[in-house]
Each structure stands twice: as C-alpha cells, then as structure tokens.
C-alpha cells in the first residue's frame, strides 16, 4: 500500500464494482469504511446514465468493530434483496476492510444456510397474517409422503388418501420448521410440487406405491428445473389459493450470493475486474451444469460473444455499437455481450456461440481462456483499432468461421450445404475489407494527403493501458508516418505482451505506474504531441505540449454524448481526426499571436502579473542571450520560437556556453538537424 494522489489503475474493489454494476439486476455490497465508498459518486459523475449505481456500502465503523461485521453484512444483503430483488448479490471488501481479516466467505455461507435473505420474512409475515404453515422441511415432507403412501396401500380409497394427506400438510397445528437453505434445492421443489399435484388431482390418487416412489426419485433424474422466479411460488402456491395472496412487499425471488474471489493486496483494478468477470461466468456455467440446463449446441448461423465491454471504460459504449455494426456486416449474429447490459441468467448460453471476441486485453481475456479450456471455444483478442489491425482481426475471424470444426455439431444433411457456402467466405471477407478501407474509412487517403505529410517525422509520446497504447503506437508509426519517441503502459502485469507489440515501432519503451516518471520522460523528450491518459493531458498543459486522450483513466469530456468509437472502420476516422488535431497547427498559433487580444477585455491585475513574470524571464534571458542573439530569436515565427529557444539553451548548457550569440544559435540548429 502507498499514499498517492494519482493512480492509473485504482484498487481492486473498483474493478469488482465496475463489473457488477455493468450487469443488469446485479447488486454489489461493498464492505468498507467511510472514504472507500466513492465509486457511486465517480460512476454517477462520469457515466451519463439514468439509473442509479447498484452498489451499497456496508460501512465499517467503531460499532461494527466492537461487535463484528456479520450481523450488518447479512442485514444489508437481506434489505437489498427485499428492495431490489436482484438475480445476484456480490459481496466485496476493500483494501482497508481486508486488514480486519474477517471471514466474509463464512458470512455468505451463513446467509445461504439460514433463512436470512427472504425466507424468514416470508414465513414470519405469512404466519402472522394467515396462521398457516407454508414452508416445510424436506424431512417432514418425505415423512408425510410416506404416511400418504401407507394410507393408500391400506385403504386404497381416494377419499381416505385425500383426508389424511390434507390433515398432515395443512393442519393448523403443524410444526413450522425454518428452511435450512434459503436457496431452495431444485430437488426439494420437485418433491413439493409432486406431492401438491398428487393431493389436488383425483386422477392421480389411486396410484400405487411403486408409482409414487418412482415419481420421487429426483436424485438421478429431476423432472424439471425451477428458475429463480419460481422458487417460492411453487411452494406457496397451493396453500395461498386457500387463503389469500402474498403481500406485495415480500420478495419471491432468491438471489445468488457470492464473495468476490480477489486478493485486494496483490492485484489492481483491471486485474480484479478480469478475475471477477471470469468468476461470475464460471459460477453460472457450473450452476447450469448442476441443473442440467446447459446447452452447448452451436447456433445454426455464425455467432459471437463480445466479452469485456463494461462501465467506465474508454469509449466502450461507442466501441460496442461499432462492433455490432461490424459483425452485422459480416453476417455474424451477436450471441451475448458481457458484462455491459448482460443478464447473469443468460450466461449459460455463452457456449452456443461459435467464438468469443475480446476487444480489450485488460478485461475479458480470463473469461475467454476459461471458455476455451471448458468448451474448446476459440477466441479472437486482436483489437480492431487502425486499418491494419482491423483487417487482421477480420481475417482471424474468417479463419474461425471457415474452420471445419465449427460445423461438427450440425446435422449431417446440413454439412454439405454449409461447406459449399463457406467456400466463398474468405473471398467475401477480403472484399469487405477492401470496400471499407477505400470508401468507408477516410484514414487511408487522409494519411497520404498534404495535411498529414506535414506531420511526417514529428515526435510523439504514447502512454496508456496496454491495448490502446500498443494500438496507437502502431497507428502513428505505420499509418501516419509519425515518429514515436516513447511508448509506455501502466499495465505492468502485461509488460511482455506490450513489449512484443511495440518493438520496432518506437525509440524506447516505458513500463511504469508512476506518473512522475512519465512526466519527467515527456519533459526530457519534448515531443510535438502526447497521446495518453488524463494525467498526460495535465502534463502537456504544464509543458505547453498538446495531448490527445486515448486511454482510461479519463475525465468527463471523454464520455461524449455523440458517436465517437475508436474501434472498427469508423474508429479509424475518429483516430485520424484526433491525431491531426492534437498537433499544433503552426499558422493558427502565429495568427493568434499577431492578432490576439485586440477584441478582449483586459484585466489590469493580469497585466501586472504578466509584466512581473515578463521582467523576471527577461532578466534570465539577458544573462544567457546576447542582444544580437535575442534579436535573431525574435525573427523566428512565434509558433516555433519557444522550441528554438529551448533547443538552443539546451545546446548551450551541454557545451558549457555562457552567452548565446547568433553563431551559437546556428550551431545549435546544425547540431539538431544532424
């Protein structure tokens, strides 16, 4: 842990909350002290959405420390389940609360063991209002069923069966035993529904003991799967028909509750987000397997899962829209998009897609690797950013679609038709790349125009996350002809991949999460433009160097309401505009220096401050510059004068020159050109 006023990647719990708040109907409980609960404010400020952030802070204060946190955590889970009725409640600590070394996993297991979420509330309210026992333990239910079976064997009369069963099940004096597991087992529900059906259908009353025993053999072959919305309804249905309806404030859904499996001291925000997404996907895949509800049959037409679009990402919403257009043009159906806008109950459908697509390495790669190891699903992790990488990404997708393995699960009589259709896929994909490059994307011809030729050879510094920084470095070097003096990333855990990607496209590589080191490097290199994060934008303002923001962390201006993708062919246009507009257009600055200020209101105090600063700088210049040198410097156009001055002074210091004359200026110019 360290004290810092700026971090490129935040603490681990921020990544967990970003993933959870991206899903629909998922609520996060953050076990944290005051001061760690800034995520709600940050997301509400940056993401322009109508909905509230689904995160609740379970505050750790001195009272909680005195008596323990379990009661408060369970209370918050219970309350939020009743208010929000989520499909999933995700519990996460923070770095600070992790110091307490509390067993939060035991808290979660405790919630699932007892009736803490909704069952107690349902049972208490119904017992008070109707005085009717509605929830019966599995053991009592099986004992009752055994008595019913014995009654049928002895009397073999439907009337006796119905009377005795109803007395056992619906007696006003029957004992109410709390449910041992608040998340009802599917088999338990099968039992209850089977018995209810037996008691209410005269046609089934006279079945033999063997038939009833067979119907209750749920351990091996469950007859049906009950979804979350049916868990309590099937148990409460029959008794309530005899009395009244459940009050509207009682929640009938039972959510899943899991603890974020993240080491808050070892990983940062992006690593935690990647791990949390994989954990949620794995949880629901395993859950579907247990319920025998997992369909791994591939879709008839090519389909894809887009993994890694989530809240507070850099232009993620716009990129997602552009990816939808791209896949639609290629004839590929979108199977699922996670986590942004996804439903956790639909995660069981992920294996139906032909392949997975991971647009950003930071989040989604672990999930894609898990699905590949579990279901042998191929994935594409090439970011379609820039003309060359977009074409490479599309060709990689083409290889997967044309692969024979993707049609093995289809019926045999369809295979021949598919083979004939897939022969032309490669030709069609290459034709699409050509059409988009020449007519949709304007970046190809613009990079060869006279405007962009003026940028050839100019120096730039690139810094950001691994995905955007590597892609921007290659775009500047390969497609725009701009020299990248330094390319860097703060994703230290992905340093090897980053070095492999940018090697040969830049002069030096910088891997660090220390913003002061990045600022010092920029000041030393004096590039013509910077492409980085919000911090590099501040550095550029301080050094009077223009900066284009290409990566998170970002501020509010990088969440535009307009359409601004960075991926796909429309993204190439946006990137070309960003690059061109980020460099100082010399004549504009020159004209502003000549004509600026004649139509503006002058503040006398500003003139005093400006004159004092000018006098100080003039005194320094008089010590370094000769009168002839200053006169020659003033002849230089204003838009390059500052750079000429800095380069000349740097040359003089390196060569121990006390006074800068006209000859020194020309010597510095010659040395710089060489």
Buried (B, 14 or more C-beta within 10 A) or exposed (E): EEEEEEBBBBBBBBBBBBBBBBBBBBBBBBBBBEEBBBBBEBBEEBBEEEEEBBBBBBBBEEEBEEEEBBEBBBEBBBEBBBEBBBBBBBBBBBBBBBBBEBEBEEBBEBBBBBBBBBBBBBBEBBBEEBEBBBBBBBEBBBEBBBBBBEBBEEEEEBEBBBEBBEEBBBEEEBEBBEBBBBBBBBBBBBBBBBBBEBBEEEEBBEBEEEEBEEBBEBEEEBEEBBEBEBBBBBBBBBBBEEEEEBEEEBBBBBBBBBBBBBEBEEBBBBBBBBBBBBBBBBBBBEBBEEBEEBEBEBBEEBBBBBBBBBBBBBBBBBBBBBBBBBBEBBEBBBBBBBBBBBBBBEBBBBBBBBBBBBBBBBBBBBBBBBBBEBBEBBBBBBBBBBBBBBBBBBBBBBBBBBBEEBBEEBEEEEEEEBEEEBEEBBEEBBEBBEEBBEEBBBBBEBBEEEEBEEBEEBBBBBBBBBBBBBBBBBBBBBBBBBBBBBBBBBBBBBBEBBBEBBEEBBEEBBBBBEBEEBBEBBEEBBBBBBBBBBBBBBBBEEBEBBBBBBBBBBEEEBBEEEEBBBBBBBBBBBBBBBBBEBBBBEEEBBEEEEEEEEEEEEEEEEEEEEEEEEEEEEEEBEEBBBEEBBEBBEEBEBBBBEBBBEBBBEBBEEEEBEEBBBEBBEBBBEEEEE
